Amino acid sequence: MESVLNILMAVLGIVNEMSPYLLLGFLLAGIMHAFIPDGWYTKYLSGNTFRSVVNAAIFGVPLPLCSCGVIPTAMSLRREGASKGAVVSFLIATPQTGVDSIFATYSLMGLPFAIVRPIAALFTAIIGGTFVNAQTLSPTLPRNGEGDHAESLSSENKPEGTPSPLRGRVGERVCSALRFGFIEMMEDIGKWLVVGLIVAGLITVLVPDSFFEIFKDNTLLSMLLVLCISVPMYICATGSIPIAVALMMKGLTPGAALVMLMAGPACNVASILVVNKVLGKKTLMLYLAAIVGGSILFGFGIDYLLPREWFTDHLNSTHACCHEVASWFEWTCTAILTLLLLNVLRMKLMHKSACSCGHDHHDHCHDDHHGHCHCHADSLSPHEHLPIAGEEQGEKVSFFHIHGMTCNHCRANVEKVIRTVKGVESVTVDLQSGVATVRGENIDDEEVKEAVESIGFTL
């Protein structure tokens, strides 16, 4: 019981330290989402040039995309004309950091880490993208991994990379910013943030203080150990921070901690599989080499070229703060953050009350004792438990089940790519059930399938 209480107190101390910066980061993320037009990024990422690679890295560093959400976003940029090198640069830079994680890094790890982390992400992204462009003969996306041509699928047939104008009044965009920052982003990374905090609490209480002493004279070995743990594991940029702090308190060097902060969010099984499928094995090898090599290079730079106290002094003060009484402002921010997380939990529980067709059980459906959904005969297919395609107010309605979506960025990119299919007039995707409702005339199911699979999902 005492150990559980110690873990909870360790987690609470970290949350109090992070919560003000997390809320500020989520707000800025929402503002970026609502006030930057669609297509603005793509405009600067086309062309098999060094400039497109640098632009992709610069744009990717502040973007608040999680490790899974960056994959369909990058594949969508590729379909819209971004070069392979720019896509890889974006894939490397974006998940490593973001405006929310930069503030959170500053809160727990201090200013030097908050500066070095985005610089390292920028550098490794540029290196990786440059090498990919150097070995790429054609800047266009091979269809299904083969060939050298990909047609533009812009639903409005506008020039490649032309930004769409911002729609809605300022008040509407402000509401959109708040919804994105405090609801959608919380849905996407809230789970992994909580996991990171719990893991940090477990490490703080259960791991011996001298655990990393065995690696004291072998920094490379400690970095390789961190890579073996972090590369296959899914962890977001913000969720990795409390874990890195907890490990540093147990003796992990600042350089090895940076390796975890870089490689953990940028490399995971999902991103490795998608990059291999869509961009090819050669690109995947360069992608992994840039992340692993760049993280080790910067890790050695921190451990051997920069004063160690730059990266440990703030850590010591953070550890001391965990044992001090938090200010009323920190408690208020922690309370707000907790309410936002509880709201996400409430939304997920509400979704669980709906069956795979998207209807509420009490309105349309019921489960039998085997857990199978039974809806009205005129609304569900007996094979897929999906609504049957038909006519609705004069337009054709089709339904597709999409596998692999894990966050709102995934959902938004699936909606975006389906809209590019000829004949599609509107599309809505439910993230929880994976059902896409597509309205339009003369829609080719194979084109929808091809479009969805081009950004890494399965239809």
Residue, then its C-alpha position, 0 to 999 in steps of 0.5 A: m500500500e505504501s508503494v502504491l501511495n508513493i507511486l501516486m505521489a510521484v505521478l502527481g508531482i510530475v503532473n503538477e510540474m507539467s500541467p501549465y505547460l501542457l495546457l499552453g501547448f495544447l492551446l497553441a496546437g489548436i491555434m495552429h490547426a484552426f488558423i493555418p489553411d489546408g494545403w499551406y504546407t504542401k505548397y512548400l514541400s513539392g520538388n526533389t530539392f534540398r529546400s523541400v526537405v528543409n521546409a518539411a523539417i521546419f514545418g514538422v518540428p512545431l506540429p503537434l502530431c502524435s507518432c501514429g497521426v503523423i503517418p497518414t498526414a505524411m502520406s497525404l502530403r506525398r499524394e499531394g506532390a511532396s517529394k519522398g525526401a520531404v515526406v521522410s524529413f516530415l516523418i522524422a521531425t514531427p513525432q519527435t517534438g511539437v509545440d506541446s512537448i517543447f513546453a512540457t520538456y522545458s517544464l520538467m527537463g529545463l531550457p537546454f533540453a527544450i532547445v537541443r531536442p527540436i534542434a536534434a529533430l531538425f538536423t536528423a530530419i534534414i539529413g534523412g530527407t536529403f539522403v532519400n532525395a539523393q537516391t530517388l530518381s523520381p519525385t512522385l509516389p509509386r502506386n502501391g510501392e511500384g511504378d513512378h507515377a501518381e496522379s494528383l487527386s485534388s477534389e477541386n482540381k486546383p494547382e498543386g500545393t495551392p492553399s485552401p482559404l480559411r473558412g468560417r468566422v474568427g469566432e468559429r475558428v476559435c471554437s475549432a482551435l479549442r476543440f482541437g487542442f483540448i478535445e481532439m488532441m486530448e483524445d489522441i495523446g491522453k492515453w499515452l500521456v497517462v501511460g507515460l506518467i504511470v511508467a515514470g511513477l513506477i520507475t521512480v519508486l521501484v527501480p533502484d537509484s543505482f540501476f544505471e551505474i553499470f553503464k557509467d563508463n559505457t555511454l554507448l551501451s546505455m544508448l543501445l539499451v535505450l534504443c532496444i527498448s524505445v524503437p519498437m515501443y509506441i510512445c508519444a513525444t509528450g508521454s516520453i518526457p516523464i519516463a526520460v526524467a525518471l530514468m535520469m533520476k536513476g542514473l541514465t546519462p542526459g545523452a542517453a535520455l535524449v536518444m529515448l526522446m528522439a527514437g521513441p516517438a519517431c520509431n515504432v512498429a506501425s511507422i516502420l511497416v507503413v514507410n516500408k509499404v508506401l515508400g519502399k525498403k531503401t527509404l525505410m533503411l535511410y529513415l531508420a539510419a537517420i533517426v538512430g544515427g542522429s540520436i546517438l550523435f546528439g547523445f554523445g554531443i550532450d554527454y561529452l561536449l556540453p556541461r553536464e550540469w546544464f541538463t541535470d541542475h533543473l532535474n534536481s530542482t524538479h525532483a525537489c519540487c516534487h516534495e514541495v507544496a504545489s502552488w494554487f496555479e499548478w493545482t488549478c491547471t492539474a484539475i483542468l487537465t484531469l477534467l479534460l482527460l475525464n471528458v475523453l474517458r466519458m466520450k469513449l464510454m459513450h462510444k462503447s454504448a454504440c455498436s459497430c454500425g454507429h447506432d446507439h444500442h437503445d435506439h436501434c440495436h441490441d446485442d445478443h448473448h454472444g456480443h453480436c449486434h442486431c439492427h433492423a433488417d433494412s439498415l444492416s448487412p447480415h455479413e458485415h454488420l454495416p449499413i447497406a448502401g442505398e439512396e438517401q434524399g436522391e444521392k447514393v450512400s455507401f459504407f466502408h470499414i477502415h482498419g488502422m485508424t488510431c487518432n483524430h489525425c488518422r480520421a481527418n486524413v482518411e476523410k480527406v483522401i476519400r474526398t479526392v475520389k471521383g464522384v464523392e460529394s461528402v464523407t464522414v468517418d467515425l473513429q471508434s467504429g471505423v465506418a466511413t459513410v460516403r455520399g455521391e454518384n458513380i463512386d468506384d469502390e476500388e478507387v476508394k480502396e486504393a486511396v485509403e491504402s495509399i496513406g497506410f490504412t486497410l479498407 
